[in-house]
Amino acid sequence: DVLVVTAGCLVSMLEREQLDLRLFCTIVVDECHHTTGGHNYMLVLKEVESEGLLTKLGPRILGLTASPVSANTFKAAKTKLENLCAIFGAGILYPDV
């Protein structure tokens, strides 16, 4: 089964206890560069973490974005990208060019 919802809808369903994240094997976050500050994506990730689901038994999280960061310098972009990866506990996959 597949459930497609906005981050806001997912947060609302979790708050009302209409959904249990343990039922999912994968959570796909499109436009994951928005997982900063108080965005609903961040609230979902915090819920996953607070439920202790960031284990091999919990859902895998796939964050997708075509524009991970915007910055004026390479150093600033690298720092922002490292921070984004830290949020997901992830690495970066990219094609060889």
C-alpha positions in Angstrom: 0.0 0.0 0.0 1.1 3.6 -0.6 0.0 6.7 1.2 0.6 10.1 -0.5 0.1 13.1 1.7 1.5 16.6 2.3 3.7 17.0 5.4 1.0 19.1 7.0 -1.6 16.4 6.5 0.8 13.8 7.9 1.6 15.8 11.0 -2.1 16.3 11.6 -2.8 12.6 11.2 0.0 11.8 13.7 -1.3 14.4 16.2 -4.8 12.9 16.1 -3.2 9.4 16.4 -4.9 8.3 13.1 -1.6 6.9 11.9 1.3 4.9 13.3 4.7 5.4 11.7 5.6 1.9 12.6 3.3 0.7 9.8 5.6 2.1 7.2 8.8 0.6 5.7 9.7 3.8 3.8 9.0 7.5 4.1 9.8 9.6 1.0 10.3 13.3 1.7 10.1 15.3 -1.6 11.8 18.7 -1.5 13.7 17.6 1.6 15.7 20.8 1.7 12.7 22.2 3.5 13.5 20.0 6.6 14.8 22.9 8.6 13.4 25.1 11.3 9.7 24.6 12.1 8.7 23.2 8.7 6.2 20.2 9.0 8.8 17.9 7.4 11.0 18.6 10.4 8.1 17.7 12.7 7.7 14.4 11.0 11.4 13.6 11.3 11.3 14.5 15.0 8.3 12.2 15.5 10.2 9.3 13.8 13.2 10.0 16.1 11.1 10.4 19.2 9.4 7.0 18.6 12.8 5.4 18.4 12.2 4.4 14.8 15.7 5.4 13.5 16.8 1.9 13.7 17.1 -0.9 11.3 13.6 -1.9 12.2 12.0 1.5 11.6 11.1 3.0 8.3 13.8 4.0 5.9 13.7 7.7 5.0 14.5 8.8 1.5 14.9 12.6 1.1 14.8 13.9 -2.5 15.7 17.4 -3.8 16.9 18.9 -7.0 18.1 22.0 -5.2 19.6 21.1 -1.8 21.1 24.4 -0.8 21.6 27.9 -2.0 24.7 29.8 -0.9 27.1 32.5 -2.2 30.3 30.5 -1.6 31.4 26.9 -1.8 32.1 26.7 1.9 28.7 28.0 2.8 27.0 25.5 0.5 29.1 22.7 1.9 28.1 23.6 5.4 24.4 23.8 4.6 24.6 20.5 2.8 26.4 18.8 5.7 23.7 20.2 8.1 20.9 18.8 5.8 22.6 15.4 5.8 22.9 15.5 9.6 19.2 16.0 9.9 18.6 12.8 8.1 21.6 11.0 9.4 22.5 10.5 5.8 25.0 10.7 3.0 24.8 12.2 -0.4 24.4 10.1 -3.6 25.1 11.7 -6.9 26.0 10.6 -10.4 29.6 10.5 -11.6 30.2 13.1 -14.2 
